[in-house]
């Protein structure tokens, strides 16, 4: 019996008559919810969901996942036993093992998760401080190593001060949910990160077309006298498209209309700007962005988040932001590793130079092969196909060829923009990049793209 059939035999398919209110769900040949006809949005939005018991919602989602497993379309939480390396060993949802897989799916752009100085600094701090911080930062959880990280982050971002959070999502959510009140408005780029939208969920919101200054100005004009505070919110580097915000133009326009600017530097830090300082440095406007947020989990190779800005802003956040006040501080060992990452980025400029050599080489290879790279400018290189089933099949075919890439489908992007999201890092070799490009061409052909 094949592994797929064996797995199928252990599951309990839904009844064909399963109903939720008046809605009948389509089942696949496996007897589960047909995963090619639904998306995760179907389990988040819909009046029929409101009338369902929780166990019914769980059953629907579970059936969707089981069907995707049987089709080899489920490419989330592929489990590595090797850490975030260029070559990893993986296990998928069906228990299949894949050894020596090339990793083109990581956000570890400078490969600092594996750097000896970063690891050594974290180990030394682990031995000195112990496994955890022991308390929230507002009370007994702030250690000298946290303050050192905050001072270093503020310096890198050209700001007076900074505060650290336990996640980048928590930083964005924690800042925006704290500063925005009933008579304020969040003005968001349509492609801003989900954490930014969630931080504005309970406030007034206006959207402007992605990186479109005419659209932004229209929104600013209309909002000018309607609200007390206006905050324009953008990513520095956009995580799905890999392009860079027009931050110099955005700041000038926002300030012209009395608005503040918040930029999320998650995918910019370590990649663009002088010494990898990010988007403000890239445009030579350091000190002019009102609020700088980000994560430590991409090019810096750790985990956690931060907000940087004026000392008054940081005092306000540290006293009033609930995710900051009520979350235990990050482990001191993580803080030490992050400080070491800043050291490496500044002290080994050849690492960023190698990353950019690889970005240019990879992009030129893919473009020559005829792939649509959209507006990507950085280490994030999406390839748009516009067919989410084909995208999932392509990811499965690439894994069989020994390469890990990421599927990005609706509702993360519109269906017509379904894509694979690939990332190149400093330690990829030209031979590995060549192999990835050849494999993408072969895999695309084999799935009918």
N, C-alpha and C positions, 0 to 999 in steps of 0.2 A: 504493500500500500504506500502511495506517495505521501510525503510529509503534509502536503496540503489536504489530501483526503483524510489523513489521520487526524489533523486538526479539526476538519469539518465534522468528523464523527463525534468529537467531544463537546460540540456546541449545541445550543438549543435554539433552533431557528424560530423566528416570530411566526405567529399564526397569520395566514393570508388575510384573515378578516380583522386584523388588528386595526382599531380605529382610535382617533383622538378627536372627540367632538364629531364633526361630520367629515373629517379628512381621512381618506384611506391612503396608506403609504404603499408605494411600489416596492415589491420584493424582487430580489435577483434570483438567478437559477440556483443559488446556494441556499435560498430560503431566508436570507437576511435582508435588511433594508438596503436597497440598491445604492451603493455608495457613489456610483457614477451619476446619479440623478439628484443628489443632495450635497449640501456643504455644511460646514460648521455653523453657518448663519441660521440654518433651519432649526438648530437646537438652542438658539439664543433669541430669535425674533419670531413672533407669530402668536396670534390670539389664541390658537388652539393649545399652545403650551401652557397658557395661564390656567386652563381648566384641568390640566393633568396633575396627578399625584407625582411626587418626586420620583418614586420607583418607576413610573411609566416613562418619564423623561430619561432616566438612567438606562432603561431597557432599550429605548430608541437609539440613544447614542452608542451604547454597547453593540447593538446590532449593526450600526453603520461601521464601526471600527472592525468588527469581525469580518464583514464583507470586504472591506478594504484590505485586510490581512490576506484573505484568500486570493485576492487579485494581485497581491504583491504591490499594492498602491500605498501602503502605510509606511511612510519613510520618516516619521517623527520618532524621537527617542531611540534611534539606533545606538546601541550601547558600546562604548569603547572601553577596552581593558588596558589602554596604552597611554592615556592622558591626551593632551592636545598637541600631538606631534604631526609631522609631515606624513609619516607612514604609521597607520594605526591598525589594530585588530578590532573587528566589530562583530556584533551579534544583532540580528534584526528581530522583529516581532514574532516571526515564525520559528525562531530558534536557530536559524541558519548562521553559521560562522563564516566570516570573511577575514582572511589573514592578509597582512601587508597591503592594506588599502591606502591609496594616495588620498590625502585629505585636502580637497578644494572646497571645504564647507565651513572653515573656521573663521572667527573674528580675531584670532591671535596674529594680527598682521605682522608684527615684528618678532614673533615666536619667543616672546619674553616669558611665557609660562615655563619654558625649559631652560632659561638662561641661568648659568651657574651662580652669578652674583645675586640674582633675584631669589633663587632657591636658598642660597646660603644665608642671606639676610633674614629670610622668613624663618629658617631653622633656628638661627641665633636668637631671634625675638621669641620664638616659641619656647625655647629653653629659659629665657629670662622672665617672660611675662606669664607663661602658661597658655592653656588652650583657648581661653575666652576672655572677654573684657570684664565680665562679672556684673555689669549693670548698664543702665541706659546712660548715654553721654551727659545728660543734664545732671545726673546725680553722681554715682561713684564709678561710671564707666569710661570717663575720659582719662587716658594715660598720656604721658609726655610724647609717645610715639604718634598718637593721634594728632596732637597739636603740631608736631613737626610735619606730618602729612598735609594738614590743612594749610600751614604756612607755605609749603612747597607748591601746593596746588594753586593758591592765590598768586604766588609769584609767577608761575608758568602761565596763568591766565591773565596776567596784567591787572589784577584786582587787589583791593585792600585786604580782603579776608575771605575765608571759605569755611564751610561746615561739611562734614562727611555724613553720609547715610549708609545703610547696609545694602542698598541696591540702587542702581540707576533709575529704575522705575519709581522707587520710593522717593528719590530726590526730586524728580520731575513732578510727581503727584503731590509730594509734600510741600513743595514751594508754591505751586499754582493754587492748590486748595487753601493755602494760608493767605496768600496776598490778594486773591480775587474775592470781592464782596458783591452784594446785590446790585450796586449801582456802577459796577465796573464791567469791562468787556474784554474777552480774549479774542484776538484776531489771529487765526491760525492759517498757515499754509495747508492746503488740502492734503498734502502728503506728509504732514508732521507725524511723529511717532505716536503710537497708541497711548503711551504713558502721558503724553502731553494733552491729548484729548480727554483722557480720564481725569487728569488734574483739573480740567475746566468743566467737568460734567455738570456741576451744580451752579455754574455761572452763565452769564450771557456769552454767546459765541457768535462770531462772524467768520466767514471763510474767504480766502482769496485764492485765485488760481495759482498753481505751483510756480514759484519764482517769477511771477508776472507782476511787474511794478505798476502797470496801469490798473490792473485789478486791485492791487493793494491800495493804491491811492483812492480809488472809488470808495472802498470800504472805510478808509480813514476819514474821508470827507464826510460821509454819512454819519459816522460815529463821533465826529469831532465835538458836538455839543449835546450828545445824548447821554454820555457816561462820564463819571468822575475820573476814573483811571482806565487807560487803554494800554493793553500789553500785546505787542506783535510777537508771535511765537513761531519759531522755525527750527529746523535741524541745520547743523553746520554742513554735514554730509548726510545725504538721505540714504537710509539703510536698504531700501528696496531697489533704488535706481543708481546709486553710487555717484550722483552729481552733487555739486557744491552750491549752497545757497548764495545768492547775490547779496552777501551780508553788508557790504559797504553801501550799496544803494538802499537796502532795507533800513539800515540805521539812519541814514540821512533823511529818508522819507518819513519814517516814524517820528523822529525828533522834530521834523518840520511841523507835524500835526500834534505835537505834545504827547506822543505815545512812548512808552518804554519798549525795549526789545529784550526778549529772552531767547537765547540760542542753546540748543542741546548739542553738545560736542562729542557725543558718544563715539561716532566713527571718524571724527576729525583729529582728535588728540593722538599724537604720535605719528600721524600720517601726513598732514599738511601744515604749512606755516613754518616759520623759522624754528629749528630744533624741534619740530613736531608740536609746536605750541597751539595749533588749531586754527580755526577759521578767522578769528580776529587778526591773528598774526599774518595769515595768508593774504589778507586785504590791507594790512598795515593800519588797522584801526583799534589796536589794543588800548583798553581803558575806555572805549567809547560805547561798548555794549553794556547795558544796565545790569543784566542778570545772565550769568553763564552757568549752565548746568551740564551734567554729564555722568558717565559711568567710568569706573576703573576696570571694567571687565573686557574691553576690546584690546587695543594695542598695548595697554599697560599690563595686561596679562593677569589681573587679579579679580576682585569682585567688590561691589560697593558703588556708591555714587557720591556726588558732591554738588554744592551750589557755591558759586563765588560771586562777589560783588562788593558793595560798600560795607564798611564795618557796621553801619546802622542796619542794613538789610540782614546781615548775618546774625546780629543780636536778635532781631525780630523773629527770624526763622527758628533760632535755637530756643526761644522761649515759647513760641506759639504753634509751631508745626507739629501736628500730632504724630506723623510717622517718625519724626526725629525724637520727640519727647518720649514716646512710648515704645521705642525699639531699642534693644540692647546694642551697644556700640560694636563695630566690626572687631574681629579678633586682632589683637596687637600684631600678631605675626603677619597678617594680611597687610596691615598698614606699613610694616617694615619692608615687605616685598614690593609694595607700590613705590615707596621712596627709592628703593633700589632700581625700579624700572625707570623712574625719572632720570636717575644717574646714568643708566645705560643709554637712554635715548639721547641725552646731551653729550655723553662721553664717547659714543660709538656712532658718529654720523654716517659711517659707511653702511650701517645696517639699514637706515632709511633710504640711502642711495641705492642699495641692492633691491629694496622693495620697489622703488620706482622704476628701476631697470626691468624688473619682472612684470610690473604693471604694463609698461609700454610694450614689452615683448609679447605678453599674453594677449593683449588687446589687438596687436597687429596680426598675430596668428589667427585669432578668431575672426577678425574682419576679413582677412584674406580667404578664409574658409566660407565666407558668405553669411555669417551669423549676424543677427540684429542685436546690437549692444545698447541700443537706445541712447540715452544722454550720459551714460557712465563716464566718470573722469578719474576714478580712484581705484582702490583695491577691490571694491565691490563691482563685479562684472556680471550683470544679469543678461540672460539670453531669452528673449521673448518669443514664444511660439503661439500663444493665443488659444491653446487647446489643453485644458487641465488634465484630461485623461491621458493624452500623449505625454504631457510633462511628467506625470507620475510613472508612466511606463518607461520614459527615458531615464528617470532616476534609478529605477530598478535595473535597467540594462547597463547603466554606468557602474552600478555597484557590482554587477556580475563581471564587469571588465576590470574591477579593482580600483574604482575611483568613486569617492563620495562627493556628491553635490546636493544642493537643497532644492526641493520643489516649493514654489510660491504660487498659490492658487487662491481663488475666491474663498472668503471675503477679504483676504489680505490685500489682494489687488483685484481690479475688475476682471471678469472672465476673459475678455478679449486681450488682456495683458498677462495671462498666465505665463509663467516663466520658470526656468531654473535660475537659481542665484548661486554664482560661483565666486570664490574669493581666492586671491593669490597672496602669498606671503613672502617675506624676505628670504626664507630658507628654501623655497622651491628652486629646483635646478632647471636650466633650460631644457634638459632632456625630459624631466617630469612634465613641464609645460607643453612640450611637443607631444608627449604621449597623451596628455589630457585632451589636447586639440584634436588629434587623430581619433581618439575614442569617442569624442562628442560627435564628430562627423559620422562615424560608423553607427553609433547608437541612434542618432537622429534618422539615418537612412533605414535602420532596421525596424523602427517603430512607425515608419511612414510619414516622417516630417520632411 
